[in-house]
Amino acid sequence: TLEVQVQSILTERTRGGDVRRMVAVGHVADRDGARLSRRLIELARALPDSAFLTSAALRADGSGTLSGAAPRSADVVVALERGGFVTRPHLEGRGVRETMGGRALERFTVIFGEAGR
């Protein structure tokens, strides 16, 4: 994750590490950060228009979790399956029904597996 890569840079710096190694680690963090950002945008675009995310955790291997709300949480799983951006998306537990902004929505958490598996 980016947090691990940033920690690697800080660790290298506190050890009085070589600037070239710190820059190399920084480039990896930039590249991975851009890749993860693009992936998050793809996932958000795959969601139904009536759904929104409240949190996302994406790992470098392509797996992760998405939490949010939608009129029907099952529609989120179907949309992610159709989009083909993730494998094995499934709801963690049941959607919790509540009213938000005058709309009846279900809170959800979707877990998905590694990309391409």
C-alpha positions in Angstrom: 0.0 0.0 0.0 1.0 3.6 -0.3 1.3 3.8 3.5 3.9 1.1 3.5 5.8 2.8 0.7 5.8 6.2 2.4 7.0 4.5 5.6 9.8 2.9 3.5 10.9 6.4 2.4 10.8 7.8 5.9 12.8 4.7 7.2 15.4 5.2 4.5 15.7 8.9 5.4 16.1 8.2 9.1 18.9 5.7 8.4 20.7 8.4 6.4 20.0 6.4 3.3 21.1 7.2 -0.2 19.1 9.9 -1.9 18.9 7.7 -5.1 17.2 4.9 -3.1 14.7 7.4 -1.5 13.9 8.8 -5.0 13.5 5.3 -6.4 11.1 4.3 -3.6 9.2 7.6 -4.2 8.8 6.8 -7.9 7.3 3.4 -7.0 4.9 5.2 -4.6 3.9 7.7 -7.2 3.3 5.0 -9.8 1.3 2.8 -7.4 -0.6 5.7 -6.2 -1.6 6.7 -9.7 -2.6 3.1 -10.5 -4.7 2.8 -7.3 -6.4 6.2 -8.1 -7.3 5.1 -11.6 -8.7 1.8 -10.2 -10.8 3.7 -7.6 -12.2 5.9 -10.4 -13.1 2.8 -12.5 -14.8 1.2 -9.6 -16.8 4.3 -8.7 -17.9 4.7 -12.4 -19.1 1.1 -12.4 -21.5 1.8 -9.5 -25.2 2.5 -10.2 -25.9 6.2 -10.4 -28.0 6.0 -7.2 -25.1 4.6 -5.1 -22.3 6.4 -3.4 -19.1 5.3 -1.5 -18.2 6.3 2.0 -15.0 4.4 2.1 -12.7 2.3 -0.1 -9.7 0.1 0.6 -7.7 -1.0 -2.4 -4.7 -3.3 -2.2 -1.9 -3.5 -4.7 -3.0 -7.0 -5.7 -6.4 -5.7 -6.9 -8.4 -6.9 -3.9 -10.3 -4.6 -1.6 -13.5 -3.4 0.0 -16.0 -0.7 -0.8 -18.5 0.7 1.6 -21.4 3.0 0.9 -25.1 3.3 0.4 -27.5 2.5 -2.5 -31.3 1.9 -2.9 -30.4 -1.9 -3.2 -27.0 -3.1 -2.1 -27.3 -6.2 -4.3 -27.4 -3.8 -7.3 -23.9 -2.7 -6.4 -22.6 -6.3 -6.6 -24.3 -6.8 -9.9 -22.8 -3.6 -11.3 -19.3 -4.5 -10.2 -19.6 -8.0 -11.7 -20.8 -6.5 -15.0 -18.0 -3.9 -15.1 -15.4 -6.7 -15.0 -13.0 -4.6 -12.8 -13.1 -7.0 -9.9 -13.5 -10.7 -9.2 -15.8 -12.4 -6.7 -17.6 -9.3 -5.4 -19.9 -10.1 -2.6 -21.7 -8.4 0.3 -20.3 -8.6 3.7 -23.3 -9.3 5.8 -26.7 -7.8 5.0 -27.4 -4.3 3.8 -28.7 -2.0 6.6 -31.7 -0.1 5.6 -31.9 3.6 6.7 -33.2 7.0 5.5 -30.5 9.4 4.3 -31.4 12.8 2.8 -35.0 11.7 2.6 -34.2 8.6 0.6 -34.5 5.0 1.7 -31.0 3.4 1.2 -29.1 0.4 2.3 -25.6 0.7 3.7 -23.3 -1.9 2.3 -19.8 -3.3 2.3 -18.6 -5.2 -0.7 -15.5 -7.4 -0.6 -13.8 -8.4 -3.9 -10.9 -10.6 -4.8 -7.7 -10.1 -6.7 -8.0 -8.7 -10.2 -7.8 -11.3 -12.9 -8.4 -14.3 -10.6 
